Amino acid sequence: MNVTAGAAVTDAKGGAVGTIASVNGDVAVVDTGSIKASIPVKSFAKTDNGFAIGMTKAELEAAAKGASASQQEKFLASLAPGIAISDQNGGAVGTIEAIEGDLVTVATPNVKAKLPKSAIVQGPNGAVIGMTQAQLEAAAKASSPPAG
């Protein structure tokens, strides 16, 4: 059986689950339109129209979101001073200087900014925020009271 990208994925009753976005070794990524979930290739069964798995779309999405939530919690618990922060494109933003409750102080070469922990997500190479260094510095400067 050759699980291939682009193939349709259904549940055991033929209900649409999604499509195979990619295959890497013995793991296929199924895209439901809402989430992308990694599933072992051996979990697929060949059908006339593509492949079937033993979960409905709703079950797969719930499982993936549950896994994502617990992974995010573990990731946030692992944050510590000295950890580098990047932007969405992998560009350096700064490093974590301190963590106080739900606030993380990120130090760039020019400013220190406090961000909620929820603003930091796990990227492919570590901690990521949705702003570039320049955007974070501009936001930090805009929110700081003028020195007086």
N, C-alpha and C positions, 0 to 999 in steps of 0.2 A: 504494500500500500504506500502510495507516494502522496503525502499531504503537501499541497502546494499553495503558495500565496495567491489570493484572488478567489479561491474556492469558497462556495457557500457553506455555512455551517447551520445545521438545524438541531432541534432537540429530538428525543426519541420518538415523539409523535409527529415530527415533520414541521414543527413550528420554527419560524425563522429565529436564529440566534444572532448571526452576523456573518462576517467574512474573515478569512484568514489573511491578516495583514502582512505577516512575514513568518518564515520558518528559519530557525537557527539551530542546527543539530537536531536534538530530539525534543525541542520545544517549539510550539507554534503560538503566535500571538493572534488572538481572536479579537476583532474590532466589532463591538455591538452598535457603534454609533454614539454611545455614551461613555464607554470605558474600553480599555484594551487590557486583556487578560492573557497571561502566559499559561498554556496548557500543554502537558506532555503529549507528544505525538501519539503515543500508545493509547491515549484516552479517546481517540477518534475512531469511528467506524465508517467505512465507505458506504455511501448511498448512491442511488441513481443520479441524484442532483448535486452531489458534493460529499460532505461529511457530516456525521452526527456526533453529538456528545450527550452525556447522561444528565445534563442540566438544561433547564429552560433559560431563556434570555434573562428573565427577572432573577432567577437563582444565581446565574453567573455574575450578573451585575452586583447583586447584594454581597456575594462572596468576595468579589474584587474590591468593593468599597469598604467592606469590613477589614480586609487585609490591608488596604491602603491606610485606613484610620489607625490601626494598631502599629503599622510601620511608621507613620508620621509621629505617633506618640513616642515610640522608642527613639526615633531620630531626634525629636525635640529634647528628650531627656538626656541625650548624648552631647548636646551642645555645651561648650565650655570656653572660657577665655583662651584666646590664642588661635581659635579655629578661623580659617580664612572664609570669607563670604565672596561669592561671585554673582554676576548678573546672569540673565537668562541665556546670554550668548557665550558664557564662560569667561567674560572679562573680570578682572580683579576689581572688587569694590572696597574691601577693607578686611579687618579682623574683629572678632568678638573681643571686647575689652572687659565687659562685665555682664552678669545676668542677675537681675533682681526681680523675683517673682515671675510675672509674665512679660517683663520688659528686658530686651537685649540691647546693650550699648554696643554699637558698631563704630569702630574708629577707622576713618579713612585718613589719607595723608593730610587732609585739610580740616576736617570737622569730626565731631563725635555726634552720633544720632541715636536716639532711643527708639527702638522698633518693638511692636508686639511680637512675641514668639511666633504667632500665627502667620506673620509676614515672611517667615523663613521656611523654605521647603527643601527636601532632599533632592538634589540634582544628580546627574551621572557622576560628577566629580566632587560632591560635597554639598555644603550649604549654599543655597541660592535665594536671592530676593528678586522681586520684579522691577528693580530699578538699576540703572547704571550708576557708577560712582558719581558722575556729574549730576545726574538727577537726584541722587540721595543728598549730595552736598547742597544743591540748590534748595531742596525741600527743607533741609536742616537750617540753612541760613534764613529762609523765609519764615520759619517758625520760631526763631530765636529773637528775644527782645533786643532792641538796639542797646549797645553798651552805653551806659550813661553815668 
